[in-house]
Amino acid sequence: MPLISPGRRVVAAGLAAALAAGWPSRVGREHYSPPPPPTELYVERTGPAVDQLTAYEKTGRTAEAALLKKIASQPVAVWFAGADTTGVGRLVTAAQLFIPVLTLYYIPHRDCASHSAGGAPTATAYTAWIAAVAAELTGRRAIVILEPDAVAQAVQGCLNPAQRTERYRLLSRAIATLTANPGLTVYLDGGNPAWITDTATMSTALRKAGVTRADGFALNVANFETTSSNIRYGTRLSERLGGAHFVIDTSRNGNGPARRSSGARHWCNPPGRALGHPPTLDTGHTLVDAYLWIKRPGESDGACGQGAPAAGTWWPRYALELAAG
């Protein structure tokens, strides 16, 4: 299943032909062809889950190690949520012949002052940051998930009119910058089925944010809605977006969502959840380009509930709960 939108496949094909034509050859020897593009997702060799697995193995905690291996052995997205972009280059260098998944999460007024508040201090700073990320990715193959929650929160109304207009403009410009690299496959976050339930409203907002110039949209990032629910919602949304493809975050939706009566715990480290479908680029569904683990299983949603650390912090207890679920 292709991961590049129809309008960009021509560019990609042209690049491949140019590379093949310009590949060095020697007189009297066979011609050489460039290596094929990567087709498998990148699994990190380091990181909190891998380090935790190693610690469990060294101390003989075999039961915990077996559970953690379910997470540490899978490809997960790497999030970039701060001003420093040097880690982008390190990631794609480490990935080499595999496809890394990057989540860009630095939009101004991020998370509307909630658990993951922050982001770039100004629109100018954000535009420069996107340009720096794009420069680190030059000539590389990667999947990019652009700004979880950004469009849905603009629709939700936590931004004032000027901020909302600025957000759409920044996202549209970011898509243009990133998709200038034919090796990148860019999905703009589109919320989840239980958030902005009206697909007419959501599709209008996604268009304002430039989704038609991206490779599609992402659903269920850091959420728990079932895969089947996301496919139904995504299909309706796709119909309003001219057949746009999408990807689904299946990292923690194995048991579906928690009951809404649980309040904030419905979305913030809810108990009783489980790992979902393993990441794959072969979903068997025409519109669904991939199941991805965009939210890193075991990293906290925020300091909610008993003992939960700050958002993005590795939390071994919750990782084990998800793996056991």
N, C-alpha and C positions, 0 to 999 in steps of 0.2 A: 504494500500500500504506500503510495507516494506521500512524502512528508513535506513537499514543497508545493505551494499553490500554483494553479495553472499558469498564471501570468509570470511566475518566476521560474518555471521549469525551462523556458526558452533561454533565460540567462544562464541557468545552471548547465544546460546542455552546451551552450556556447563556450562556457568556461572549461568544461571537460574536453571539448574538441581542441581548444587552444592549448591546453596543457599537454594533450596527447601529441599535437603537432610539434610542440616546442621541446618535447622530452629529448634529452641528449642521446646521441647514438655514435658508434665508432665505426670507421671504415673497416670492412672485412668481418664485422661481427653482427649479430642479430640486432634488430632494433629493440629498444626497451620501451615499455609502456608504464605509465604512472600506476601506482598501487590503487586498487579499487577504494571507493569511499567507504568509511566505516558504516556498519549496519547494526551494531550491537551497543546497548547502553553501557555507560561506564560505571563500574563498581569501585568505590573508594577503597584505597588500601590503608588509609588512616582515618581517624575521626572518632567521635565519642562512642559510637556503637562498636567499632572495631577495637578500640582501646578497652572498652568494658568487657568485651568478649575475651580478650587476651588476659585481663585481670582475673576473670572467673576461671579460666582454664589453668592459670598458674597456681591458683589457690585451691584447685580441686573441686570447685563448685560446678559439677558437671551438669546438673539439672538446669541451673541458670544459664550456663554456657550454651546448652542446646536451644534454649528459648531465644537467647540473644543472637544466635547464628541466623535465625529466621529474618532478622533485620540487617545484621552486618554483611550478609552475603548478597543483598539485593542492591540494585542501583537506586540511589536516592538523589534528589535535587540538592544542589548547593546554593544557599541563599547569600545574596550580597545586599546588605542593608546599611552599610556605612560608607563614609566618604572614600576610603581607601579601595582602589580597584586593582591593586597589584595581584591579589589572589586570583583574579580572573585568568591572568596569564599562566599562573602556576597550575591552575586546574586543567586548562586545555592542554598544557604541556604534559601533565601527568596522564591525561586521558589518552593521548596519542591516537591509536587506531580504534578507539571507541567513541561513542557519542555522549558527552556530558550534558546534564540538564542543569541549567542555571535559572534561579529565580531572582529577578531584579525587584527590589523592595525599598525604594528610596524616594518616593514621590513626596513633595511637600505636603504638610498636614496629614501625614500618614496615620492611618487608623483612628483619625478623629479624636485624638487625645486619650484613647483607650489603652489597653495593655501593651500594645506595640507602637505607641506614639513615637514620633520622631520624623525622620526623613530629611531631605535637603532643606537648607535654611531659606533658599530663594529659588525662583524659577530658573534664573540664570545658572545657579549652581547645579541644578538638576540637569539642565541641558548639557552642561560641560561634563557632568558625571556620565551621562549616557554616551557622549562622544568618546570618553576615555574607555568605557567598557567596550564599545564597538571597536576601538583601536586595538585593544588587547585580543579581540576575537578575529582580527583580520586574517583571512585565509584559512580559518578553522571551521569545523563542522560542529554545531551544537544546537540544542533545543533551548529556547529561551521562553520562560513564563514571565510575562510582564505585569508587574504591580498587582498582586493579590488584593482584592477588596476595593481597589481604587474606583472603578466604575460604579459598582453597586453602592458604595458609600456616597458617591456623588448623587445618585438617584435617591438614596435614602433621605438626603436632606441635611446631613451634618456639616455641609460646607455652605458658605454664603454664595450668592450669585457670582461674584467676582472670582472667588476661589474655584467654583465649579467650572466656569469658563476657562480659567487658567489650566485646570486639571485636564480637561479634554484636549486643549491645545498642546500641552506637554506630552501627553500620551501619543497623540497623533504624530508629533515631531519625533518622539522616541522610536515609533514604529518605522518611520521613514529612514531614520538613521541606521537602525539595526538591519532592516531588510535590504539595505544597499549591499550587504554582504550575502551573496547567494548561498553560502554555506550555512547560514543561520535559518532556523525554522522558528518563527515567532508566534506565540499565542497570547492574546490579550485576555486577562482574567475576566470571566463573565459571571462570577458569583456562584450560586448553587440553587437547586430547585425550590428550597424552602425560604429563600431570601426575597428576591424580587420575582414574585411568581408570575407577573404579567410579562409575557415575552415581547409584547409590542413595546412596552416601556423600556425593557432592557435592550432590545435590539436597536431602538432609537439612540439610546445612550452609547452603545458600543459603536454605532456608526459615527457619532460625534467624536468619539475617541480614536477613530481611524482604523477600526477593525478590518475594513475591506481591503486595506493595504497590507494586512498581516496574513499569516497562514491559517488563521482561525482563532478560536477562543478556548479558554481553559475553564473547567467547571470543578466545583467541590474542593477547591484548594483549602487545606487545613480543616475540612469539614467531614461529616460522617454520613451524608445521604447515600443511599444505596446506588450501586452502579446502574441498575435498571431504571431507577428514578432519574438519574442524570442523563441516561440515554433518551428517555422520553422527553425530558425538558430540553436537552440539547438539540434533538431533532426538530422540535417546534421552533426553537430559536434559530436554527440553521435555515429553516424555511423562510424566515423573515430576513435572512442575510444572504440570500442567493445561493444557498447550498454550502455555506461555510462548514469546514471540518472543525473538529474539536478534540480535546484530550480531557481525560478525567483523572482526578487525584483519587486513587483507591487505597491510599496508605493506611487509612484507619476506618474504613467503612464496612468491614467484614460482618459486623453485627448491626449495621444501620445506625441511625441516630438515637440518642437518648430521648426520654420523654420530655416534652416541653415544660412540664410542670416542675422540672428540676431547675428552672431559672437559668442563671448564667452557666450552670454546669451542663446545660444542654449542648453548649459549644466549647466550653473551657474545661479541658481535661475531664470529660465525663467518664465515670466509671463504667465498666462492663462493655467497653468497646473492643474491637479486634482488628488485626491486620486484614486488609482486603486483597483483591486480586494482585498477584505479583506483577511488577512492571513488565510491559511488553509493547512492542511496536506492531504486533499482529493480534488485533482484537476480534477479527472476524466480522466487524461492522463497517459498512461503507463509509460512514461519516466520522467514525471514531478512530483517529490516527494512533492513539496510544492510551494505555493505562499507565500512569506514572505515580511514583511515590514522591509527590511534590513537598508536602509536609513531611518532615523527617520524623519517623515514628520514635517516640521517646523524648522528644524535645517539647517542653511545656508550652501550653497556650497562654499562660499568664499566671500570676500569683493569686489564683482563685482556689478555693477548697483547701482541705487540710494538707499542709506541708508542700503545696505546689510552689515551685520557684518561679522566677521572672520569665517572661515570654522568651522562647528560644533557648532556654537553658536545658542542658541534658538532664534527664530525670530517670535514673535507672529503674525505680519502682514502677513508673508508668510504662516504660518500655517492656518490662516483664509482663505486666498486665495485658498489654496489647498482644504480645506474642503468645500468651497463654489463652487469650480469648477465643 
